[in-house]
Amino acid sequence: MDPDALVAAHRREWERLDALVRARRRSGADVDELVSRYRAATADLADIKTTVGRSAVGDRLSLTLSRARLVLTRAPRNPLRGVPAFFLRQLPAALYRIRWTTLAVAVAFVSIAALVGVWIAADPATVAALGDRADLRAYADEQFVSYYSENPAAVFAGTVWTNNAWVAAQCVAFGITGVWPVYIVVQNAVNLGAAAAIMTEFDRLDVFFAFILPHGLLELTCVFVAAAAGLHVFWAWIAPGRRGRGEALAAAGRSLGTVAVGLVFALALSGIVEAFVTPQPWPWGVKLALGAAALGVLLGYMLILGRRAFREGETGDLEEDEAGTPRLVAG
C-alpha cells in the first residue's frame, strides 16, 4: 500500500475527526459520526504502522485517536490507578531485567574492595601513607563505631537515606556517560577496602564486619542496582540495535528511570537498619540476620515478582498510548 496515497485519501476524514474531538458541543448525530470515524481512523493507523512504522502523520493520528477515546469514554486516566501497576509490574520487571548486570557490578565491587584492602594491609608503608598512626588508631578504636550513634537515630536515618538516594539517582541519570556509574562503584570499593585495611591493622576487622554488614548488604546492593541501570542506559545509546539511537535511549531511560524511584524506598529501609540496628549492642548474628532479611525483601521483589512480571511481557516502560507509537522494524 502506498502511504502517500493512503494519507491523500483519508486526510479529510482525519481532519473531520479532529474537528469533532475539539468541538465544545456535539449533537447525537455528531457523536455517532465520531464513533464511526474513530473506528475508521483506528484501521488507518494500523495500516500506517504496518506500512511505514513510526511517522509524523501516524503520531498525529495516534494523538487524535487518544483524544477521541477520552471524549467517548468520558473517563480520563486517574494517575493514582497506575500506582499498583507501577509497584507490582513495572518496577519489579525493570529490576529483573538488570539482574545479571547487577551481579557483575557486585562481583567487581567486592573484588576491588578486597584487592585494595589486602594491598594496603600487607604494606605498612601504605598504611602509614593514609595518615598519622594515632589518628588511624582513633578511627579504628572509636570513630568507626561512634559514627553510627553520634547523632539521633531518626536524624541519622534521614541523612544517610537522602545521601544514598541521591547517589543512586546520579548513577541512573548520568549513566549515559558510561563513566559515572563506574566511578561511583570504584570510589566506594576503594574507600571500603581502605577502611577494612585500617581496621585490620589494629586487629578490629571483626568490628568492621559487625558494623558494615547489617546495613551494607542492602545499601550496597542498591548501589549495584543503580549502577547496573545506568550502564544499561549507556549501552542503549552505544548499541541501539534495530531501533534509532534516540528511540532506544528514550525507552531505556523511561523503563530504567523507574529503578531510581524504587531504590528510594529500598534505601529508606537500609537507612532504618543503619540507624536503628547497626549501632545496637546486640549479638552480631542478630544484627546480621536483620540485615539479611532486609536484603531478602529486595531480592525477593526483584527476582520473584520481577520474573513473573517480565514473563508476562512487562519491561518497565510506559504503555504505548503514554510513550508514543513505536516504530516497527521488519526482519
Sequence and secondary structure as in RCSB ss.txt:
>XXXX:A:sequence
MDPDALVAAHRREWERLDALVRARRRSGADVDELVSRYRAATADLADIKTTVGRSAVGDRLSLTLSRARLVLTRA
PRNPLRGVPAFFLRQLPAALYRIRWTTLAVAVAFVSIAALVGVWIAADPATVAALGDRADLRAYADEQFVSYYSE
NPAAVFAGTVWTNNAWVAAQCVAFGITGVWPVYIVVQNAVNLGAAAAIMTEFDRLDVFFAFILPHGLLELTCVFV
AAAAGLHVFWAWIAPGRRGRGEALAAAGRSLGTVAVGLVFALALSGIVEAFVTPQPWPWGVKLALGAAALGVLLG
YMLILGRRAFREGETGDLEEDEAGTPRLVAG
>XXXX:A:secstr
  HHHHHHHHHHHHHHHHHHHH S   HHHHHHHHHHHHHHHHHHHHHHHHHSS HHHHHHHHHHHHHHHHHH  
   GGGHHHHIIIIIHHHHHHHTHHHHHHHHHHHHHHHHHHHHHHHT HHHHHHTS HHHHHHIIIIIHHHTTTS
S HHHHHHHHHHHHHHHHHHHHHTGGGSSHHHHHHHHHHHHHHHHHHHHHHTT HHHHHHHHHHHHHHHHHHHHH
HHHHHHHHHHHHH  TTS HHHHHHHHHHHHHHHHHHHHHHHHHHHHHHHHTTTS S HHHHHHHHHHHHHHHHH
IIIIIHHHHHHTT  S   HHHH        
